Each structure stands twice: as C-alpha cells, then as structure tokens.
C-alpha cells in the first residue's frame, strides 16, 4: 500500500508542477508572442479550465496520498505537513478556478466587445489577472517546497 501511495503522491506532484511550469513558462509566453493579444487571450482563456482541472485533481491526489503516507510512517508529521501544504495549494487553485478565471474571462470579453467596454473594466481585469498570477506563483513556490520536503522525507 505504501508503494501505491508513493506512486500516487509523486505522480500528482510531478503532474501539478509540470503543468504549472510548462503553461506559465512555455505555453502562455509562446501564445502571446505568436498571436495578437486579443486572440492570445482567447486561446489562453480556453486552456485555463483544463489547466485548473489538472491542478485540482492533482491537489486532491497529492493531499490524500500524503495523509495516507503520514499514517504509516515514522516521519508522519512531515507527511501531514506536506498534506497541509497540498490542501493550501488546492484551495488557491480552486479559488483561481471558480472565482478569478470566470471573472477574468467575462472582463476580457467585455473589453473586446464591439461596443465600448464598461468604465473600469480594464483596471478590474488587470487586478483579477494580478491576483491569478499571484496565486499561480504562490502555488508553484509551495509546490517546489513540497518537492524539497518530499526529497528529504523519501530519503529516510
């Protein structure tokens, strides 16, 4: 059972971190450099539901696997700490997925509609975008912390 939990945990961690790194430093910059800003925003916006979906599934798997590993290990406290960090990462991803991304999408559509955009729409979009980027960076940094803590936990 411990082997399956480790595989589940490591798979979730690798998928989650890999998705964040590839999207943030590979896909998004490439799309915005190859397409006009409006089209790039639409393309990236179409990717976000799957991006967040990967994070949410990985977050559940990572957190539950870490709890399972903590219940059967001498270093259980470390695994429970990892599970707590995973739960925080999950919450950050969930908030970005259900609150920020839909609002940003609606604002982006309003900004690019044929009629003039609502007053303050660009400022609100910029604020929502900054919040989403901040959550993504925070989730990535916490994930890298989990990676380091995991390396130490698996070494023992």
N, C-alpha and C positions, 0 to 999 in steps of 0.2 A: 504494500500500500504506500509506503514511504517513497518508493521509486516512482510510482504513478503521480503522487503529489508533487515531487520534484520536477518531473517532466511537465506537468500541467503548469506549475508555477513558472518555470523557465520559459516555456513556450509563450505564456501570457506576457511575461516581461519583455521578451525579445520582440514579439509582435507589436506590443504597445510602443516601446521605444523606437523600433524600426519604422513604424508608421509615422510617428511624430517627426523623427529626423528626416525621413525621406520626403514627407509632404512639405515640411517647413523649409528645408534647405535645398530640396530638389525640385519638386513639382511646382509649388507656388512661384518661386522665382523664375522658373523656365516659362511657365504660362504667361506671367506678366511681362517677360521680356520678348515673347514671341507674338503676342496678340495686343490689340488695342485695349486700353484699360477697361472699358465697359464690357467688352467680350471676355476678357480675362477674369473680371469679377464674376460674370455669369458662370464661366467654366469652373472656377474655384468654388463658387457657391453651390454648384451642382455636386461637387465632390464631398463637401462638408458632411452631409448626412451619413455617408459611408465611413468617412474619417472618424466621426464621433462614435459611430456604431462599433467600429473596431476597438476604440478606446473603452467603451462601456463594457463590451463583452470581455475584453482582456482585463479590465479592472475587477470585474466580478470573479473571474477565474483566478487572478493573482491573489486577491484578498482571501478568498475561500481556501485556496491551496496553502497560503501562508498560515492560516488558522489551523488547518489540518497538520501542517508540519510542526507548528508550535506545540500541539497537543502530544506529539510523540517524540520530542527531542529534549536533550539535556540543556540545550540553549533555547528553550521555548520562549523566553522573554524576548529574545532578539526577533524571533519569527512573529510574535504578536506585535512588536513594534513595526515590523515590515507590513503586517496586515493593516495596522492603523494608518500607516503612510499610504498604502494602497487604497484604503477607504477614502482618505482625503483626496487623493488623485482622482478617484472615481467621482466624488462629489463635485470637484472642479470641472471635470469633463461633462458631467451631467448638466451642471448649470450653464456651461457654454453651449451645450447641445439644445437644451429646451428653452433657455431664456435669451441668450445673446445671439445665436445663429439665426433664429427666425426673425428677430428684430432687425438684425443687420440685413437680412435678405429683403425684408419689406422696405427698409430705408433705401437700399440700393435700387430697387425697382422704382420707388418714388423719385429718386434722383435722376433716373434715366428715362422717365416717362416723357411723352411728347409735351405735356403741359409743363409749366414752370414748377419746380419742386417746392414743397412746403418750406416756409421760413424756418430756419434752424435745422433742417434735415441733414445737411452736410455735417454740421457740428455734432449732431447726435450720432450720425453714422461713425464719425471719427472717434467719438467717445466709446461707443459699443465695440468698435474694432480694436481700440487700445485695450479695453477690458478683456476681449477674447484673446488677443496676443499675450497679454499678461498672464492669463490663466494657462495658456499653452506653454509659455516659458516656465511658469511655476511647476506645472505638471511634469515637464521634461526634466527640470532640475531635481525635483523629488524622485523621479524615476531613476535618474543617474545615482542619486543617493541610495535608492533601493538596490541598484546594481552593485554598488560598492559594499553595502551591508550584506548582501547575499553572497558575494565572493568570500567575505570573512566568515559567514555562517556555514557555508558549504565546505570551507577548508577544515573545519573542526570535525 
